[in-house]
């Protein structure tokens, strides 16, 4: 897979961007979104497979939560190598390979999804679907290199949002299967995705490009790991993306376990939150482009804490309508936060370059180099947050029979995220002078602007 390499790429050059760069970047973005979309669908496959698993499968709710958690964990950890694969093999080449690889977990699920299969087998196949979670990291790293800083919030938000929609789409497809053929036919759903995987791989092979200037840089990885902002943003991304993926995977099972919904009733509600959270992610990026990612992220965490308070109250009172209102609001807010936090990452590292005396293209190149490396670690940590949410639900239902305790813990975590965002990126000591106005076209070296 050696073809379609672009030797020169300078998106910060306005002339280059307007004459050829934007057209090429948008084309790569479109096919990246589709491939990542299918990857997310495969990663979230077991969030709907558990709805098909009736009593004849012999798996209790705790066991089902653990299947989901296993897929979440593998999808989170595999994001790190996927991030650096783009620089090693090329964005187009890796997208072709990673899309084709999705045939393995989808095919395995098709073979084993029937009563009588051992729980260990289900667990291994659920782990395989984690490769779909890795597609997010490689896709975001790749698209980050295509777009100029001023467009990254929109581009990364659209790329991630289009991928995130893979979660509600497969949930909608499961609703269609359960509503028409019944819960005894999960293979119909899996079979529908096998040709879509092939289409995603072929689209990437025929229409995407590799960027030669993006080279594997282990020094960038080491430098990113030494940078405190990488770990601070990882922590905040647990609160946004970790919540999105954790809630998306667990929502249907919570409705079944806590509110006694049937598989069809659960499936008819499960997709709404992830769909809205996915659609609003580009809006979070756009708002961050305009008002600053840190400001949007701060108020988003405040709103997430408030929405979680509504969910806790509804859980205590066993009020399904209020629970749905609060939970769907949480999904919308996780989507906004996903967009604003990912916009912050390249801005933070470009501001670090300005603090070190760099300017112009040197600062932009430094920001691209470090942010591309950091995104893999930040994305992986965010995915682990989804694992924590599923394990928290598992423990809460095991000990108390409801998810109330888990939601109370999530509320406390969002308050901590609010405090961290304010303290690191928005608080300015009274004695600190305002930053000097930047040169035309350069970002302001203040973290409130990231």
N, C-alpha and C positions, 0 to 999 in steps of 0.2 A: 504493500500500500504506500508507494512512494510518490504518487502524483499530487497535483494541485497544491504546490507550495508557493506562498507569496513571500518574496525576498525582502521587500521594503514595506514597512508599515509605520506610519506616523500620524495617528488620529488627532493629535493636538495641533497639527498644521492645518489651518482653516482651508487653505487652497486644496491640499490633498484630500481633506475630508469631504469637501463639497463636490469635487470633480470625480472622485472614484471611491473614497473610503466609506462614505455613508451607505452607498448602494451595496457594497460587498458585505459590510457589517450587518446590515438589515437582512440580507439573504441568509447569512450564517446564523443569525439570531432565530429566524423562522424555523429552520430545520433543527437547530439546537432545542428549541422549545418543544417540538414534536417528539424528539427522541427522549428528552427528559420527562415529558408527559407520560410516555409509555413506561419509562423506568419507575416513576412514582406509582403508577397503577400496579405494576408487578410487586413493588416493595410493600404496598398496602393490601396485597392480595389476601393475606390471612385475616385482615380486619373484617372481610366479608365471608371468607370461608368458614369462620366460626359461627356465622349465622346459619349456615347450612348444616351444622353439626348438631343434630338432635340427640335425644337420649340413646339412640342405637349406636352412637359413636363411643359412648362410655367416657366422655371427657367432661369434668365438672367446670364451673365458671373460673376457678383459680387456674386450672390447667389451660383454659382458653386464653386467659390473660397472659399466661407465660408463653404461649405460642406467639402471641402478638409481640411480647417483649423481646423474644429471641430474634425475630425479624428486625425489630427496631435496633437492637444492639449491633447486629452484623452490619446493617445499613449505615450505622453511625461510624463504626470503626473503619470500614472499607473506604470511607471518604478521604482519608489521609493519602493512601497510595494513589487513588484516583486523581487527586489534585495534581500530583507531580507527573502523572502519566501524560498529561497534555503537553508539557514541555519536552518530555522524553520522546514521545511518538508522534506528536502533532494533534491538534484539536480535531480535525476531520478524521484522521486515522483512528484515534481512540474512540470517537463517537461511533464509528462503524463497528469496531470490535465490541464495545460495551453494550451497544444495542443488540448485536447478534447474541451476546452472552445471555441475554434475557430469555432466550429459548430454553435454557437449561432449567431454571426454577419453574417456569410456566409448564414445560413438558413434564417435569417430575410431579408437580401438583396434579396434573391431569391423570397421571397413572395411579397415584396413591389415594385420591379423594373418594373413599368409600368406607362404609362401616366394616370393622374387622381389622383395619390397618392399625398397627401398634402406635402408641403415643410417641415412642422414640422416633419412628419413621416420620410422623407428622412434624416432630421437632426439627429433624434434620432438613426436611424440605422447606419448612418455614425459615430456617437459617439461610438456605440458598437464595430466598427472595431478597435477602439483604443486598445483593449486587445491584438491585434497582435503586437503592438509596445512594450508592456511590455515583450514579450518573449525575446527580445534582452537583456534586463537588467539581467534577471535571467540566461540566457544562458552564458553571458559574466562573470558574477560572479561565476558561476559554473565552467566554463573552466579555469578561473584564478586560482582556487584552485588546479586543476589537474596538472599544468605544472610548472617546475622550472623557475626561473627568466630569465635564459639565453635563454629560449625557448618561453617566453611569447609573444614577439613581433610577431613571426611567428604564434603561436597558436591562439592568440586573433585576429590577422589580418585575418587568414583563417576562423575562426568561424564567425566573423562579416562580412567578404566579402561574404562567402557562404550564410549568411542570407540576406545581402543587395541585392544579385542577385534575391531574390524574387520579387523585384520591377520591373526590366526589364522583367523578365519571365512572370509576369501577363500582362505586357504591350504587349509583343509579342503574348501571348494567345489572348488578345483583338484584336490585328491586324488580327490574323487568323480568329476570329469569324466575325469581321466586313467585312473582305475581302471575306469570303465565304458565310456567312448567312445574312450579312447586319447588320446595326446598330439597327435594331428593335428586336434583339435577345440577350439581355444581359444575360438572364438566362442560355444560353448555357455555357458561361464562368464561372458563379458561380457554376453551377452543376458539372463542371469538377473538382472543388477544394474540394467538399465535401468528396469524397473517399480519396483524398490525405491527408486530415486532419486526417482521421481515421488511415491511414498507418503511419503517423508521431507519433500518440499517441501509437500505437501498437509497433512500433520500439523502442520507448523510454522505454516502459514497459518491453520489452524482452531483451534489449541489454545495457541499461545504468545502472549506479551505483550511490548510495548515499555515500558521504564521512562522516563518523562519526566524524572525528576531526573538521569538519566545524560546529560550533555551533552558534546559535543565540547569538549575542553579542551587546546589545544595547549600551554598553559603547564604542565600536568601532564606532558606528554611531555618537554618541555625539562627540567623539574625532575627527572624520573625519570632522564633520561640523564646529568644532572650528579651524581647520587647514586652514590657508589662501590658501594653494596650492590647496585645493579642489575647492575653488571658482575661483581661477585663471584658473585652467584647465577646469572648467565648461565654463568659458568665451571663452577660445580657442576652446572648442569642439562645441560651437555654430557656430563658423566660419567654422569648417570642417563638422561634421555630420549634424548640423542644415542646412547648405547649401545643402548637399547631399539630405536630405529627403525633404527639401522645394522645391528645384529645380525638384526633381524627381516627386513630386506630381503635380507641376504646369506647367511643361514643355509643355505637350500636350495642355493644355488650353491656354497658352501663344501663341503657334503656331496658334491655331484656332482664338483667339481674335485679336492678333496684326498683323498676317500675312495672315489671311483669309483662312487657310487650312481647308479642309473638315475633318470629323472624320477619314476617311481612310488615308488621307495624313498625318494627325497629328500622328496617331497611327504608321504609317510606320517609323516615325522619333523619336518618344518619347523614345523608348527603348534603343537607341544606347548609350546615355550619362550615364544613370544608370548602364547599363551593363558594360561599360568600368570602371566606378568608382568603381563598386563592385569587378571586377576582379583584379584591381590594389591595392586594400586595403592590401592584404597580402604582396605585394611588399613594401608598406610603412612601414609595420612592420619589414620586413627583413632589409630594409635600416636603420631603427632606431636601430635594434639590432647591426648593424655593425658600424654606424657612430654617433649614438646618436640621440634620438628622438627630442631633442630641436633644433639641427642644421637642421634636415630635416624639421621640422615644420616651422622654421623661413623662409627658402627659399621657402617653399611651399606657405606660405602666400604672399610672394613677387610675386610669379608667379600667384597666384589667383587674386591679384590686377591688374596685367598686363592683364590677360585674361578678367577680368571684364571691363577694359578699352576698349578692342576690342568689347565687347558686347554692351557697351554704344554707341560707334561710329556706329556700325551696326544698332542699334535700331533707332538712329537719322536719318540715311540714308535709313532706311527701306530695308536693304540688307540682304535677308534671307541666302544666302551662307556664308557671313562673320559672321552673327549672329550664325549660326550653328557651325562654326569652333570655335568661342570663347566660346560658351556655352558648347560644348562637351569637350573642354580643361578644362573648369571649373569643369566638372564632374570628369575628370581624376584626377585633383588636389585635389578635395574634398576626393576622395578615398585614395590617398597617405597620405593626412593629417589625415584622420581617423585612418589609421594604425599607424602613427608616434605618434599622441597624446595619443592613448591608450597604446602604449608601454611606454610612459613617466610615467604613473600613478604609476605602481608598483615600478619603479625605484626611483621615487621621495620619496616614503614613506620608501623604504629601505635605501636610503641616509639619511633620517631624523633619522633612527635608528642608523646609523653609527655616525652621529653628536652627538647623545646622549650617545655614548660610547658602544653601543651594537656591537656584532660581530657574525659571523657564523650563526648558525641556529636561534639564538635569533633575529638577524636582519632580517633574511628571514621571520620568523614567524610574526614579527611585520609588515613587508611590506605587507605580504599576508592579514593580519587582517585588516589593515587600507585601503589598496587599494581596497579590496573587498567591504568594506562599502562605500568608496568614489565613486566607479564606478556607483552605483545607482543614486546618486545625479548628477554626471557629465553627465551620459547618459540622465537623465530626462531634465536637462537644455539644453543639445544639441537638444533634441526633441522640446523643446519650441522655439528654434531658427528656426526650420522649420515652426512653427506656425507664427512667426514674418515675415518670408519671404512671406508666403501666404497672410497674412494681408497687407503687403507692396504692393504686386502685386494688391490686391483688391482695395486699396486706389489709387494707381497710375492709374489703368485703369478707375476707377470711375471719377477721376478728370481730367485726361489728355488723356485718350483713348489709352495710350501706357504704356509699362513698363520701360521707360527710367529713370524716377525719382527713381524708386525702385532700378534699377541697380546702379545708381550713389551713392545711400545710401550704398549699399553692398560694393562698391569699398572703400568708406571711412572706413567702418568697418574692412575690411581686412587690411588696413594700420594700424589701431589701434592694431589689433591682432599681426601684425609684430612687432610693437614697444614693446608690452607687453612681447612677447616671448623673444626678445633680452634683455630687461631690467631685467627680472626676472631670466631667465635660462641660458643666455650666457654672459652677461656683467660681467666682473670681475674688481673690483677696482684695480688701479695700485699698491696700497700698500699691497694688499692681496697676501700672499705667495701661491705658487702652492701647491696643496694637496699632502700629503705624498703618496707614492706608497702603494696600498692596499695589504693585504696578498693574497696569491694565492687563487683564487676561489671567492674572494670577490669583489663587484663592487667598482669602484672609487667614493669617496664621493664628486663628483662635478656634478652639475646639467646639465652641457653640455653633460654628459655621459648618462643621463636618456633616 
